[in-house]
């Protein structure tokens, strides 16, 4: 470095420090400390400040943009167009840390993490074949946006095409014996396709993978926060090879294509243990597969983080810690029932307590608890295992689901003989659950003498915090809301919705939270249930719940600006409105 260059660098450093202090991002004391470290190590001042947590990347980028006379773009609130971003390949984008943000007819607006490199700008202009205007973006937001836009979709398409070409070369005949030995072949396009699908699903927080053959194509969709999102479409001819691979991995019969099959796969991805539940069914255009992903490293969810209101959580904990009785958790498939029960087990799992579970399937392995998985092929059913459980001297038993009269009778009789029983049922709400037990053939006195309480729950999507904005609900939405929030109780509500951004994949939602209602048995409800009149019981139960229903729980989240009325209406179905 020449003397003139050294003087210029020092001047820029001084200007940068002064600008950061001017904006209130930095103190003079910390600047002095950082300058000393810069002189000692030779690193750039900006890097020293960020690595020491003296300033944030965004603060640095905003000041740098101001110094260069350039706009700063917050990618969390900017609607990135994937087609524009793909003008640059992933390799090019990551090399220059550049994203194309706008098409201005004769030029592109390009977001750069380092707007000071004129050489990079010249090379980018040559690559895109147009002049470029520069905007400043942060390195962190660049990485997240690039991961989202380029997130291996190109790889999926390429592997699908490779698999298609491989199937074409091998004609319609598949050597099943050789297939067993090629399953570990890392170069096989079908295997690479599946590996990429799994990695992509885990990265995107998907709960399920759907592989669906249609008339002319194969579609792969992910369920994220309860909603299905299409990921890739491939040639239908690779479907057979994919299903054979999956069946081999799950230990299923690859020759059976006419009947549904269920199996499981265990795998390691990025040092995470993932258990996969595979279900296949025959369809008009071939076999369809759905895979439920269970990431074991996530462990049990703390009930305190479930979204259950503090008062309800206190009452629920009191119920499950009773010496005997039944506590049920109800709701449709995918509403988080098992997660709530596992949270309860996390509280109850003590060294001086014997806990047995019978599940279909076992979703998470819990140290200190004896877990059994249903296997109907060998007559390992809920009723049979429950009878055996009673001879194992348990204190607490978890029954994955009460599906029939036999299971219900054994569970209630176990509760009568000094055991605590936790289980789930598929009912719409807590008030209708005892009626379902009555319909199964259980006498009212048996239910009322053992049932302690019923939790009903749903999962609502939460508004993305990065793109949330105020909005005015529609007339229909307000009519639904005022049915449960009469009067002026909604006048102060902070109605919000997500516009859609990079972080939430343009959905406007990020993550889900539970909404709950808890029906506790009391002398009035017990007396009505003893009569065996489920209609009268439902009326009494709804009166007992009062304003603590599922709808009210959902609307309390709406009032706090955590979700939308439309989402509450979609998930929390009411029998009254």
FISEVEX-283040 format. One line per 3 residues: their letters; for each residue x, y, z of C-alpha. Coordinates in steps of 0.25 Angstrom, whole numbers, plus 5000, padded with zeros to 4 digits. Layout:
a = X Y Z; ...
This chain:
xxx = 5000 5000 5000; 5006 5014 4996; 5006 5025 5005
xxx = 4994 5032 4998; 4986 5019 4999; 4989 5018 5013
xxx = 4984 5033 5015; 4971 5030 5008; 4968 5018 5015
xxx = 4970 5025 5029; 4961 5036 5024; 4950 5027 5020
xxx = 4952 5019 5034; 4951 5033 5041; 4938 5037 5033
xxx = 4932 5023 5036; 4934 5024 5051; 4929 5038 5051
xxx = 4916 5034 5043; 4913 5023 5053; 4915 5032 5065
xxx = 4906 5043 5058; 4894 5033 5056; 4896 5028 5071
xxx = 4900 5014 5067; 4914 5015 5073; 4920 5022 5085
xxx = 4934 5029 5084; 4939 5019 5095; 4936 5007 5086
xxx = 4941 5014 5074; 4954 5016 5080; 4955 5002 5085
xxx = 4952 4997 5071; 4962 5006 5064; 4973 5000 5074
xxx = 4969 4986 5070; 4968 4989 5055; 4982 4995 5056
xxx = 4987 4982 5064; 4981 4972 5055; 4980 4979 5041
xxx = 4965 4976 5039; 4955 4985 5034; 4948 4994 5044
xxx = 4934 4990 5040; 4937 4975 5042; 4944 4978 5056
xxx = 4931 4986 5060; 4922 4975 5056; 4929 4964 5062
xxx = 4931 4971 5075; 4916 4973 5075; 4918 4988 5076
xxx = 4908 4990 5064; 4899 4982 5056; 4901 4978 5041
xxx = 4889 4986 5038; 4894 4999 5044; 4907 4997 5037
xxx = 4900 4995 5024; 4891 5007 5026; 4903 5016 5029
xxx = 4911 5011 5017; 4899 5013 5008; 4898 5027 5012
xxx = 4913 5030 5010; 4912 5024 4996; 4900 5032 4993
xxx = 4892 5019 4990; 4879 5013 4995; 4878 5003 5006
xxx = 4868 4991 5004; 4863 4983 5016; 4861 4970 5009
xxx = 4851 4966 5021; 4841 4976 5015; 4845 4975 5001
xxx = 4837 4966 4991; 4848 4959 4984; 4844 4953 4970
xxx = 4850 4939 4969; 4850 4940 4954; 4859 4953 4954
xxx = 4868 4947 4965; 4870 4935 4955; 4876 4944 4945
xxx = 4889 4941 4953; 4892 4926 4955; 4894 4922 4970
xxx = 4909 4921 4968; 4910 4936 4962; 4900 4941 4973
xxx = 4908 4936 4985; 4922 4939 4978; 4918 4954 4977
xxx = 4908 4954 4989; 4898 4960 4979; 4883 4959 4977
xxx = 4875 4965 4965; 4864 4973 4972; 4857 4981 4961
xxx = 4856 4981 4945; 4857 4995 4941; 4855 4992 4926
xxx = 4869 4996 4921; 4876 4993 4935; 4875 4985 4947
xxx = 4875 4989 4962; 4885 4980 4969; 4886 4978 4984
xxx = 4901 4977 4988; 4907 4974 5002; 4919 4982 4998
xxx = 4916 4994 4989; 4931 4999 4989; 4936 4989 4979
xxx = 4935 4995 4965; 4942 4983 4959; 4930 4974 4964
xxx = 4920 4984 4959; 4927 4984 4945; 4927 4968 4944
xxx = 4912 4967 4949; 4908 4977 4938; 4915 4968 4927
xxx = 4909 4956 4933; 4894 4961 4932; 4897 4969 4919
xxx = 4891 4982 4925; 4896 4994 4933; 4893 4992 4948
xxx = 4889 5002 4959; 4894 4998 4973; 4886 4997 4986
xxx = 4892 4992 4999; 4888 4980 5006; 4893 4973 5019
xxx = 4901 4960 5018; 4891 4952 5027; 4879 4956 5019
xxx = 4886 4953 5006; 4889 4939 5012; 4875 4936 5016
xxx = 4869 4941 5003; 4879 4933 4995; 4876 4921 5003
xxx = 4861 4923 5001; 4861 4926 4986; 4872 4916 4981
xxx = 4868 4906 4992; 4872 4894 4984; 4860 4895 4974
xxx = 4869 4895 4963; 4876 4882 4968; 4862 4875 4970
xxx = 4859 4878 4955; 4872 4873 4951; 4872 4861 4959
xxx = 4858 4858 4954; 4862 4860 4940; 4874 4850 4942
xxx = 4865 4840 4948; 4856 4841 4936; 4868 4839 4927
xxx = 4872 4827 4935; 4858 4821 4935; 4858 4823 4920
xxx = 4871 4816 4918; 4867 4804 4927; 4853 4803 4919
xxx = 4841 4798 4928; 4849 4786 4934; 4854 4789 4948
xxx = 4864 4779 4954; 4858 4778 4968; 4870 4769 4973
xxx = 4880 4779 4968; 4872 4790 4974; 4874 4786 4988
xxx = 4889 4787 4986; 4889 4800 4979; 4881 4807 4990
xxx = 4894 4813 4996; 4900 4817 4983; 4902 4832 4985
xxx = 4902 4835 4970; 4888 4829 4967; 4879 4841 4962
xxx = 4867 4835 4969; 4875 4834 4982; 4880 4848 4980
xxx = 4866 4853 4977; 4861 4847 4990; 4872 4852 4999
xxx = 4870 4866 4993; 4855 4866 4996; 4858 4861 5011
xxx = 4869 4872 5013; 4860 4883 5007; 4848 4879 5015
xxx = 4856 4879 5028; 4861 4893 5025; 4848 4898 5022
xxx = 4842 4893 5035; 4832 4884 5027; 4824 4874 5035
xxx = 4820 4865 5024; 4825 4862 5009; 4814 4858 4999
xxx = 4818 4850 4987; 4806 4850 4977; 4805 4844 4963
xxx = 4796 4851 4954; 4792 4848 4940; 4804 4854 4933
xxx = 4813 4858 4944; 4819 4855 4958; 4817 4866 4969
xxx = 4824 4867 4982; 4818 4876 4992; 4822 4880 5006
xxx = 4813 4883 5018; 4818 4896 5025; 4811 4902 5037
xxx = 4799 4893 5033; 4798 4898 5018; 4803 4890 5006
xxx = 4813 4897 4997; 4817 4891 4983; 4832 4889 4982
xxx = 4835 4882 4969; 4828 4875 4957; 4835 4863 4950
xxx = 4833 4853 4940; 4823 4843 4944; 4832 4831 4939
xxx = 4841 4833 4951; 4830 4831 4961; 4831 4816 4961
xxx = 4846 4816 4964; 4844 4826 4975; 4833 4818 4982
xxx = 4842 4805 4981; 4854 4813 4987; 4845 4818 4999
xxx = 4839 4804 5001; 4852 4798 5002; 4857 4808 5012
xxx = 4844 4806 5020; 4845 4791 5019; 4832 4790 5012
xxx = 4827 4780 5001; 4832 4786 4988; 4824 4776 4980
xxx = 4811 4780 4986; 4805 4792 4979; 4790 4789 4981
xxx = 4788 4791 4996; 4792 4802 5005; 4805 4800 5013
xxx = 4811 4807 5025; 4826 4807 5030; 4836 4816 5036
xxx = 4850 4821 5032; 4861 4826 5042; 4872 4835 5036
xxx = 4882 4845 5040; 4882 4859 5033; 4892 4870 5038
xxx = 4895 4862 5051; 4880 4862 5054; 4872 4849 5056
xxx = 4860 4849 5047; 4849 4838 5048; 4840 4837 5036
xxx = 4826 4831 5036; 4823 4826 5022; 4809 4823 5017
xxx = 4806 4818 5003; 4793 4817 4996; 4789 4812 4982
xxx = 4783 4823 4973; 4778 4824 4959; 4791 4828 4953
xxx = 4800 4820 4962; 4804 4819 4977; 4804 4832 4985
xxx = 4813 4834 4998; 4812 4843 5010; 4824 4844 5019
xxx = 4822 4850 5033; 4836 4856 5038; 4839 4855 5053
xxx = 4852 4862 5057; 4856 4855 5070; 4867 4866 5074
xxx = 4855 4876 5076; 4851 4867 5088; 4839 4870 5096
xxx = 4832 4883 5095; 4830 4890 5109; 4816 4892 5112
xxx = 4819 4906 5116; 4823 4909 5102; 4810 4903 5096
xxx = 4802 4916 5096; 4792 4911 5107; 4788 4923 5116
xxx = 4795 4923 5129; 4782 4921 5137; 4778 4909 5128
xxx = 4792 4903 5129; 4791 4903 5144; 4778 4896 5144
xxx = 4783 4886 5134; 4796 4883 5142; 4787 4880 5154
xxx = 4778 4871 5146; 4790 4862 5141; 4796 4861 5154
xxx = 4784 4855 5160; 4786 4841 5166; 4776 4834 5157
xxx = 4766 4838 5146; 4765 4841 5131; 4770 4854 5124
xxx = 4767 4854 5109; 4772 4863 5098; 4764 4865 5086
xxx = 4764 4871 5072; 4766 4868 5058; 4778 4861 5052
xxx = 4790 4871 5052; 4785 4880 5063; 4796 4877 5073
xxx = 4789 4867 5082; 4801 4857 5083; 4811 4869 5086
xxx = 4802 4874 5098; 4802 4860 5104; 4817 4859 5102
xxx = 4818 4872 5109; 4810 4866 5120; 4819 4854 5121
xxx = 4831 4863 5122; 4825 4868 5135; 4821 4855 5140
xxx = 4833 4847 5137; 4840 4845 5150; 4849 4834 5156
xxx = 4839 4830 5166; 4828 4828 5155; 4825 4817 5145
xxx = 4820 4822 5132; 4815 4813 5121; 4811 4817 5107
xxx = 4804 4810 5095; 4805 4818 5083; 4802 4817 5068
xxx = 4813 4821 5065; 4823 4825 5075; 4827 4839 5071
xxx = 4838 4843 5081; 4846 4834 5089; 4846 4838 5104
xxx = 4857 4833 5114; 4851 4828 5127; 4838 4824 5120
xxx = 4834 4810 5115; 4828 4812 5101; 4821 4802 5092
xxx = 4817 4803 5077; 4804 4797 5072; 4806 4786 5062
xxx = 4793 4780 5057; 4799 4770 5048; 4803 4762 5060
xxx = 4791 4766 5068; 4798 4776 5077; 4786 4785 5078
xxx = 4782 4796 5088; 4772 4787 5096; 4782 4776 5097
xxx = 4794 4784 5102; 4785 4792 5112; 4781 4778 5118
xxx = 4796 4775 5119; 4800 4789 5124; 4791 4786 5137
xxx = 4800 4775 5140; 4813 4784 5139; 4810 4792 5152
xxx = 4809 4806 5145; 4805 4819 5152; 4802 4826 5139
xxx = 4798 4821 5125; 4797 4828 5112; 4788 4823 5101
xxx = 4791 4828 5088; 4776 4829 5084; 4763 4824 5089
xxx = 4757 4818 5076; 4747 4808 5080; 4739 4802 5092
xxx = 4749 4792 5096; 4760 4802 5098; 4750 4812 5105
xxx = 4745 4802 5115; 4759 4797 5119; 4764 4811 5120
xxx = 4753 4815 5129; 4754 4803 5138; 4769 4805 5139
xxx = 4766 4819 5144; 4756 4814 5154; 4766 4804 5160
xxx = 4776 4815 5163; 4783 4819 5150; 4785 4832 5143
xxx = 4781 4831 5128; 4784 4841 5118; 4779 4839 5104
xxx = 4774 4846 5091; 4761 4846 5083; 4756 4852 5070
xxx = 4745 4861 5074; 4741 4875 5070; 4742 4881 5084
xxx = 4743 4877 5099; 4727 4878 5101; 4724 4867 5091
xxx = 4735 4858 5096; 4727 4851 5107; 4716 4849 5097
xxx = 4725 4841 5088; 4729 4832 5099; 4714 4830 5102
xxx = 4712 4826 5087; 4723 4816 5088; 4715 4809 5098
xxx = 4721 4813 5112; 4710 4816 5123; 4709 4830 5128
xxx = 4713 4827 5142; 4726 4820 5138; 4730 4832 5130
xxx = 4726 4842 5141; 4734 4835 5151; 4747 4835 5144
xxx = 4747 4847 5134; 4755 4858 5141; 4755 4868 5129
xxx = 4756 4870 5114; 4765 4879 5106; 4761 4883 5092
xxx = 4772 4890 5083; 4775 4895 5069; 4788 4901 5063
xxx = 4787 4915 5057; 4798 4921 5048; 4805 4933 5054
xxx = 4807 4946 5046; 4821 4948 5042; 4827 4959 5050
xxx = 4836 4964 5039; 4824 4967 5029; 4813 4970 5039
xxx = 4804 4982 5036; 4791 4988 5040; 4779 4984 5032
xxx = 4764 4986 5033; 4756 4973 5034; 4744 4970 5025
xxx = 4729 4971 5029; 4728 4956 5029; 4741 4955 5038
xxx = 4736 4965 5048; 4722 4959 5049; 4728 4946 5052
xxx = 4737 4952 5063; 4726 4961 5069; 4718 4948 5071
xxx = 4728 4944 5082; 4733 4958 5085; 4720 4966 5087
xxx = 4720 4981 5089; 4732 4990 5088; 4742 4979 5093
xxx = 4749 4979 5079; 4750 4994 5077; 4764 4994 5083
xxx = 4768 4982 5075; 4781 4983 5067; 4777 4976 5055
xxx = 4789 4972 5046; 4793 4963 5035; 4806 4959 5028
xxx = 4809 4965 5015; 4818 4953 5011; 4833 4954 5011
xxx = 4846 4946 5009; 4846 4940 5023; 4832 4935 5023
xxx = 4833 4930 5008; 4823 4941 5004; 4812 4934 5012
xxx = 4810 4945 5023; 4811 4935 5034; 4823 4929 5042
xxx = 4821 4917 5051; 4808 4913 5059; 4803 4914 5073
xxx = 4792 4906 5080; 4778 4911 5084; 4771 4903 5095
xxx = 4759 4901 5103; 4759 4893 5116; 4746 4886 5121
xxx = 4747 4882 5136; 4737 4872 5141; 4729 4878 5153
xxx = 4717 4873 5161; 4707 4879 5151; 4713 4873 5139
xxx = 4715 4859 5146; 4700 4859 5150; 4696 4862 5135
xxx = 4706 4851 5130; 4700 4841 5140; 4687 4842 5132
xxx = 4694 4838 5119; 4688 4850 5112; 4699 4855 5103
xxx = 4691 4866 5097; 4688 4872 5111; 4702 4870 5115
xxx = 4707 4878 5103; 4698 4889 5107; 4703 4889 5121
xxx = 4717 4888 5117; 4717 4900 5108; 4710 4908 5119
xxx = 4722 4903 5128; 4732 4908 5118; 4726 4921 5116
xxx = 4735 4931 5110; 4747 4921 5111; 4744 4914 5098
xxx = 4753 4911 5086; 4747 4923 5078; 4750 4933 5090
xxx = 4764 4927 5091; 4766 4929 5076; 4761 4943 5076
xxx = 4769 4947 5088; 4781 4945 5079; 4774 4953 5068
xxx = 4772 4964 5078; 4787 4964 5081; 4791 4965 5067
xxx = 4797 4951 5067; 4788 4945 5056; 4777 4949 5047
xxx = 4762 4947 5048; 4762 4939 5035; 4772 4929 5041
xxx = 4763 4928 5053; 4751 4926 5045; 4758 4915 5036
xxx = 4763 4907 5048; 4753 4909 5059; 4740 4904 5054
xxx = 4728 4907 5062; 4715 4899 5063; 4708 4912 5068
x = 4711 4922 5057
